[in-house]
């Protein structure tokens, strides 16, 4: 009947909408109306071309099989070792152009005075570092893992192994650039340190010799070859079907 009410759990429901406990409040999402809810529009964004190329290259490098010579660049130091190494390098950050200009000017003005001690800085520049390794002057070599093209620095690990110079790979060429007042740096070399840092240099040298120079896995293991998630599921499904068929044949 019209206007009839029923009580369910203490709430009144029925034909009389005026007495409803929960009233409808529909939203209006037209112009000037309610604010649109937040949505994740990442898939709808057309990213810039350079971003798309970067992501496609990263996926492609995972899919393709990479020879050991190039795959070894992904074996970088962990965060703790990187922090300790960067603390040592920070003490020998190369001087800026203005500082070098002032130092040379002061040395030229004091010709009669005795020359001071030779400043100790990290050495940078691919050709310079290569020459230092060949001349057995480098005590430690740090190589960035993301040098592009990698062919420019691919010879450094082999040269360091031949000359028995400890080397390592660190993440980010921009991180190495901070120690030589540049945006990026492909590699750095430490030739000499103060007495108080000599023990740390020897510790790094022994660690890197075991982890990189004498590590045969880096020179033999191939990288890449990682298939996508869909392909992995497909291969696993085929493997399960094959195992079921083999089990059936064994029971016959």
C-alpha positions as semicolon CSV with decimal commas, in nm:
position;residue;x (nm);y (nm);z (nm)
1;X;0,000;0,000;0,000
2;X;0,100;0,356;-0,060
3;X;0,294;0,509;0,224
4;X;0,351;0,174;0,391
5;X;0,670;0,151;0,597
6;X;0,867;-0,151;0,710
7;X;1,121;-0,162;0,988
8;X;1,441;-0,354;0,912
9;X;1,709;-0,348;1,180
10;X;1,579;-0,023;1,321
11;X;1,582;0,160;0,983
12;X;1,270;0,268;0,804
13;X;1,240;0,188;0,434
14;X;0,948;0,201;0,201
15;X;0,754;0,422;-0,028
16;X;0,796;0,748;0,163
17;X;1,125;0,879;0,022
18;X;1,114;1,191;0,238
19;X;1,180;0,986;0,551
20;X;1,473;0,786;0,399
21;X;1,780;0,760;0,623
22;X;2,033;0,792;0,338
23;X;1,941;1,050;0,078
24;X;2,088;1,044;-0,271
25;X;2,323;1,326;-0,356
26;X;2,419;1,272;-0,721
27;X;2,720;1,464;-0,843
28;X;2,733;1,675;-1,154
29;X;3,066;1,655;-1,336
30;X;2,976;1,907;-1,606
31;X;3,153;2,238;-1,652
32;X;3,132;2,436;-1,331
33;X;3,008;2,133;-1,139
34;X;3,178;1,894;-0,900
35;X;3,552;1,829;-0,911
36;X;3,655;1,526;-1,113
37;X;3,800;1,236;-0,909
38;X;4,173;1,171;-0,935
39;X;4,266;0,908;-1,190
40;X;4,595;0,748;-1,291
41;X;4,642;0,876;-1,647
42;X;4,996;0,738;-1,691
43;X;4,894;0,503;-1,972
44;X;4,724;0,787;-2,156
45;X;5,027;1,019;-2,150
46;X;5,225;1,052;-2,471
47;X;5,576;1,067;-2,334
48;X;5,850;1,259;-2,514
49;X;6,040;1,071;-2,781
50;X;6,365;1,057;-2,585
51;X;6,185;0,903;-2,285
52;X;6,027;0,636;-2,506
53;X;6,364;0,556;-2,663
54;X;6,527;0,525;-2,319
55;X;6,261;0,282;-2,199
56;X;6,264;0,079;-2,519
57;X;6,642;0,052;-2,501
58;X;6,627;-0,062;-2,137
59;X;6,378;-0,336;-2,225
60;X;6,576;-0,435;-2,535
61;X;6,896;-0,470;-2,332
62;X;6,713;-0,708;-2,098
63;X;6,579;-0,921;-2,382
64;X;6,897;-0,951;-2,591
65;X;7,185;-1,173;-2,484
66;X;7,482;-0,954;-2,391
67;X;7,841;-1,082;-2,418
68;X;8,043;-1,098;-2,094
69;X;8,267;-0,808;-2,198
70;X;7,969;-0,571;-2,188
71;X;7,758;-0,753;-1,929
72;X;8,028;-0,705;-1,662
73;X;7,951;-0,332;-1,649
74;X;7,626;-0,413;-1,464
75;X;7,819;-0,566;-1,171
76;X;7,844;-0,244;-0,974
77;X;7,941;-0,183;-0,613
78;X;7,671;-0,196;-0,347
79;X;7,560;0,118;-0,166
80;X;7,784;0,077;0,141
81;X;8,100;0,024;-0,062
82;X;8,007;0,310;-0,294
83;X;7,961;0,550;-0,002
84;X;8,301;0,456;0,145
85;X;8,470;0,495;-0,193
86;X;8,306;0,832;-0,257
87;X;8,421;0,957;0,084
88;X;8,777;0,882;-0,018
89;X;8,735;1,043;-0,361
90;X;8,577;1,353;-0,206
91;X;8,908;1,431;-0,032
92;X;9,084;1,444;-0,368
93;X;8,828;1,631;-0,577
94;X;9,004;1,806;-0,862
95;X;9,040;2,183;-0,845
96;X;8,819;2,410;-1,051
97;X;8,952;2,631;-1,330
98;X;8,956;2,941;-1,112
99;X;9,144;2,761;-0,832
100;X;9,398;2,623;-1,076
101;X;9,446;2,968;-1,226
102;X;9,514;3,120;-0,886
103;X;9,755;2,840;-0,792
104;X;9,956;2,878;-1,112
105;X;9,958;3,256;-1,075
106;X;10,090;3,230;-0,719
107;X;10,357;2,982;-0,831
108;X;10,465;3,213;-1,112
109;X;10,494;3,512;-0,878
110;X;10,707;3,313;-0,629
111;X;10,970;3,190;-0,874
112;X;11,251;3,223;-0,621
113;X;11,060;3,033;-0,355
114;X;11,082;2,656;-0,341
115;X;10,806;2,468;-0,519
116;X;10,543;2,335;-0,282
117;X;10,422;1,976;-0,268
118;X;10,251;1,850;-0,580
119;X;9,870;1,864;-0,535
120;X;9,693;1,529;-0,517
121;X;9,375;1,509;-0,721
122;X;9,179;1,234;-0,891
123;X;9,265;1,197;-1,257
124;X;8,988;1,196;-1,516
125;X;8,954;1,179;-1,891
126;X;8,949;0,853;-2,084
127;X;9,280;0,904;-2,266
128;X;9,452;1,031;-1,951
129;X;9,335;0,737;-1,739
130;X;9,435;0,490;-2,012
131;X;9,784;0,639;-2,022
132;X;9,818;0,623;-1,644
133;X;9,723;0,254;-1,646
134;X;9,972;0,177;-1,923
135;X;10,247;0,359;-1,731
136;X;10,160;0,173;-1,407
137;X;10,091;0,502;-1,229
138;X;9,725;0,435;-1,147
139;X;9,661;0,278;-0,806
140;X;9,282;0,253;-0,842
141;X;9,044;0,292;-1,138
142;X;8,670;0,365;-1,111
143;X;8,453;0,315;-1,421
144;X;8,092;0,428;-1,469
145;X;7,843;0,157;-1,566
146;X;7,626;0,370;-1,799
147;X;7,878;0,506;-2,049
148;X;7,720;0,547;-2,393
149;X;7,857;0,420;-2,626
150;X;8,011;0,150;-2,410
151;X;8,272;0,074;-2,678
152;X;8,473;0,375;-2,563
153;X;8,551;0,223;-2,221
154;X;8,517;-0,148;-2,294
155;X;8,896;-0,182;-2,313
156;X;8,962;-0,052;-1,961
157;X;8,874;-0,369;-1,763
158;X;9,099;-0,586;-1,982
159;X;9,381;-0,333;-1,958
160;X;9,347;-0,314;-1,578
161;X;9,360;-0,694;-1,554
162;X;9,670;-0,705;-1,772
163;X;9,848;-0,435;-1,569
164;X;9,709;-0,570;-1,236
165;X;9,547;-0,237;-1,149
166;X;9,242;-0,269;-0,919
167;X;8,924;-0,142;-1,083
168;X;8,552;-0,135;-1,010
169;X;8,221;-0,029;-1,163
170;X;7,994;0,228;-0,998
171;X;7,645;0,340;-1,087
172;X;7,614;0,673;-1,265
173;X;7,861;0,871;-1,470
174;X;7,705;1,186;-1,323
175;X;7,819;1,075;-0,976
176;X;8,180;1,056;-1,098
177;X;8,149;1,395;-1,265
178;X;8,106;1,563;-0,926
179;X;8,466;1,482;-0,835
180;X;8,609;1,663;-1,138
181;X;8,370;1,960;-1,175
182;X;8,201;1,817;-1,483
183;X;7,849;1,700;-1,564
184;X;7,963;1,345;-1,632
185;X;8,285;1,145;-1,622
186;X;8,342;0,804;-1,780
187;X;8,621;0,699;-1,543
188;X;8,849;0,820;-1,266
189;X;9,194;0,714;-1,152
190;X;9,367;0,754;-0,815
191;X;9,744;0,784;-0,845
192;X;9,849;0,891;-0,496
193;X;9,697;0,964;-0,155
194;X;9,805;1,109;0,177
195;X;9,951;0,889;0,448
196;X;9,631;0,885;0,652
197;X;9,437;0,744;0,354
198;X;9,695;0,489;0,242
199;X;9,537;0,207;0,448
200;X;9,194;0,274;0,294
201;X;9,346;0,269;-0,055
202;X;9,509;-0,067;0,011
203;X;9,182;-0,208;0,146
204;X;8,994;-0,098;-0,164
205;X;9,269;-0,239;-0,383
206;X;9,253;-0,585;-0,224
207;X;8,873;-0,591;-0,233
208;X;8,851;-0,487;-0,599
209;X;9,124;-0,731;-0,702
210;X;8,919;-1,020;-0,563
211;X;8,580;-0,893;-0,680
212;X;8,672;-0,775;-1,030
213;X;9,028;-0,844;-1,148
214;X;9,040;-1,210;-1,042
215;X;8,669;-1,283;-1,077
216;X;8,637;-1,523;-1,372
217;X;8,255;-1,513;-1,363
218;X;8,256;-1,156;-1,492
219;X;8,455;-1,263;-1,797
220;X;8,249;-1,574;-1,874
221;X;7,886;-1,515;-1,779
222;X;7,660;-1,372;-2,045
223;X;7,400;-1,112;-1,955
224;X;7,047;-1,032;-2,071
225;X;6,818;-1,301;-2,210
226;X;6,539;-1,209;-1,965
227;X;6,201;-1,262;-2,129
228;X;5,887;-1,067;-2,051
229;X;5,628;-1,175;-1,795
230;X;5,381;-1,300;-2,057
231;X;5,649;-1,505;-2,230
232;X;5,764;-1,653;-1,898
233;X;5,407;-1,761;-1,817
234;X;5,367;-1,912;-2,164
235;X;5,689;-2,114;-2,130
236;X;5,586;-2,232;-1,781
237;X;5,244;-2,337;-1,913
238;X;5,403;-2,535;-2,196
239;X;5,636;-2,701;-1,950
240;X;5,344;-2,808;-1,728
241;X;5,159;-2,954;-2,028
242;X;5,472;-3,143;-2,132
243;X;5,515;-3,284;-1,781
244;X;5,150;-3,401;-1,776
245;X;5,192;-3,578;-2,111
246;X;5,512;-3,749;-1,994
247;X;5,334;-3,863;-1,676
248;X;5,048;-4,009;-1,883
249;X;5,292;-4,199;-2,106
250;X;5,473;-4,335;-1,803
251;X;5,148;-4,471;-1,654
252;X;5,041;-4,645;-1,977
